[in-house]
Amino acid sequence: MARKFEELRARMSPESRSRSEAMANRLLDEMALDELRAARELTQEHLARLLKVKQSSISKLEKRTDMYLSTLRDFIKAMGGELEIRAVFPDGTVRINQLRKLDR
């Protein structure tokens, strides 16, 4: 018998609920490009039209682990976002602003 999530959640201990919420937030903070595109409710075909490329190019791009920053920036921009690169250190985080030079 299927149960509603809220019923199951209500039976969880506060510690377990906290761990579950932290994991969910971490998953939302970190997404692969295909997951991000899907979360933004965009198809590969739609994104391909926006970027003036073939749908197969979007598919290949989403599977890449190495690409030009300008390509990634254009991909994010086509989804309505802005690419930011940050350097994270134990004593703080710094936004790298050198990418402004990539703007055409």
Secondary structure, DSSP 8 states (H G I E B T S, - for coil): ----HHHHHHHS-HHHHHHHHHHHHHHHH---HHHHHHHTT--HHHHHHHHTS-HHHHHHHHH-S---HHHHHHHHHHTT----EEEEETTEEEEE-GGGGG--
